């Protein structure tokens, strides 16, 4: 009786998870994979094969867009880590108990606004007739208004701003678990600030660093609005290519192929990153 | 030559004085304890010696050299933390090698030094074990080895036995003492557990409310405390309150609050009429059933059997409970018996009453 009830509750608890994974993740992936393998040869006539993939690798602009997307995403991830780590360290270790929650909340507030509005905020600041440009002109520092939108630097800034929170949150939670005595022991045994940071803080925070990097990289590589709005037509972001194939050119087969390739390639980058730093996915969840 | 001396150290946090005008000198190679209740400032004092806090005034000298301006990572003082603070992401060997690498020892020497210190703490060959694989006592020894490999002038220990279970704690007390003998290094041990301090130390400083009440050997503290706080905190004591009635030389008689008069040895400058406390060690009391020479009367409330530490609880006329360790009486009295308690007046210590 009790065992049956236990089993029933397990099934009931797992059902939403199974439905979610099955219907919203596995099924669409299978569908996309299936579509990517077919080629339209005539009205309602399809052939199956790797023709779409061959077409991708045959066209340098597609390849380069994917590589560029991955490279900028890596850059965004590294910048988010460099900028996010001190913030997370301050919140977790140096801020007082009372201000900690407030600081954390201040990091979260931008997330309450949609990506679109946040990107638009940058546009208001950076465009030719925007706040920064007009201010500089009125102060007499520059002669003519400058266009600060539509270049790679702006895209990187915008992306770092969008994703940095997802770096800070896991870092704060791992760093909060660190006993201050570990740092004091590090100094007491003769370590300099740098040694303590390199040999104690970073290894301890590694699970947070790894999970933060994976999340930010995946978010950056898969983002659409920020690169399009801030980078303009020539942002050459890979998600833009996917959108073009699906919507503008109505070429679902090519779009699906690109989707599969983006997932495959970003996963490959994450795997390579884990290998290079000698970490495993397990370290992101298992502590000690 | 003192390994460590502190000269009138004071530490204030805002308006709160955590450590007030504390001085101590620890001779080379001794086991020195600071004993006090939690919040008495002993941890703050230790953190100042380690360099994590800066004294508001006063001087700290290591082997005669002032270290107040020396940063914590440059002091020849190593510390065993309360929860040990072993680095969980390093194995045992790396934990011990950490300090050697920070000091810049030759790479080739490090494994040999690590192996030797592990041998000295009785855990040879555990270099590749993870910290989580060690037992509580082993972690303790690794934490000590990690400090001792650097050959510090003074080793600080901040209640390191607090997290262990009772049996292991008893065992580690003896082991710590032996390790200290073996390394011949000065140990400064901080604890709130009087039995740890008494068993291990060559000298003990009893600390209360930021000040040292008394510094002395364990025996001095136990047999001739200089204040009511020390008498009550070090070892077991029965405390009776009353008013000083009459002083004759060193001896005095006291009218107890609940009625009755006792005699004891006046140990401070209290005057007749002052509120005082009388401290009686359980082993100083003898139970008699005859009324002769009686000083206090009561009834046996209960017998607490604990092997050699057995106690008899006697309820006095004023309903206060008194603990007695009188092995010869343990078999002859029963619960409910009317008994009388006697003691040599010298072993009852009288101090001014504490405002509490």
Contacts between the chains, C-beta under 8 A, distances in Angstrom:
chain1	res1	chain2	res2	distance
A	179	B	83	6.7
A	179	B	85	6.4
A	181	B	81	4.6
A	181	B	82	7.3
A	181	B	83	6.2
A	181	B	85	3.9
A	182	B	85	5.2
A	182	B	87	6.4
A	184	B	50	7.7
A	184	B	52	5.9
A	184	B	72	7.6
A	184	B	79	7.7
A	184	B	81	7.1
A	184	B	85	7.1
A	185	B	79	7.3
A	185	B	81	5.9
A	185	B	85	3.9
A	185	B	86	8.0
A	185	B	87	7.5
A	186	B	87	7.8
A	186	B	98	7.7
A	187	B	51	7.9
A	187	B	52	7.9
A	187	B	71	7.8
A	187	B	72	4.7
A	187	B	73	4.6
A	188	B	50	6.0
A	188	B	51	7.9
A	188	B	72	5.9
A	188	B	73	7.1
A	188	B	77	7.8
A	188	B	78	6.1
A	188	B	79	4.9
A	189	B	73	7.8
A	189	B	78	6.7
A	189	B	98	5.7
A	189	B	99	3.8
A	189	B	102	6.2
A	189	B	146	6.8
A	189	B	147	7.3
A	189	B	150	6.9
A	190	B	73	5.2
A	190	B	74	7.7
A	190	B	99	5.3
A	190	B	102	3.8
A	190	B	103	5.2
A	190	B	150	6.9
A	191	B	73	5.8
A	191	B	98	7.3
A	191	B	102	4.7
A	192	B	73	6.3
A	192	B	102	7.4
A	195	B	102	5.7
A	199	B	87	8.0
A	199	B	98	6.9
A	200	B	87	6.2
A	200	B	89	7.9
A	203	B	89	4.2
A	203	B	90	7.8
A	204	B	88	7.5
A	204	B	89	6.0
A	206	B	89	7.6
A	288	B	88	5.2
A	288	B	132	6.4
